[in-house]
Amino acid sequence: MGTFRVAIEIGDPAGTRWRPVEALVDTGATYTSVPAPILQDLGVLPHVRAAFTLADGREVERDVGRTWVRADGGMEMTLVVFAAPDAPVLLGAYALEGLRLAADPVGRHLVPVPGLLLTAW
């Protein structure tokens, strides 16, 4: 699958301050990752440290927190990984699902998708 970039905003945990960023849409990444200085500037606090496997197979540990992400007209509280200061912003699968968006690699943009439920109860 091809990759592409989109404009998104990362918010503070209260949803009152926002930082526009360009994100690489990465459906192979579980969570959205944002350089730690951006998250720290917005007051996002880590609540857990977790192990991750990188694309090259290496294992790393990173802090994880929760904050708001806005993309394509939607807004959702999501998990974010505190990345290295020079790392690109990655918009991962968990945030995309929460925003009810999917990647269109041919059109190189995000498209809305319906939420799915198991039953009507």
Protein Blocks (a to p, Z undefined) as FASTA:
>chain_A
ZZdddddddddfkopaccdddddddfkbmbacddfklmmmnopacfbdcddddfkopacd
dddddddddeehiacddddddddfkbccdddfklmmmnopacdfknopadddddddfblZ
Z
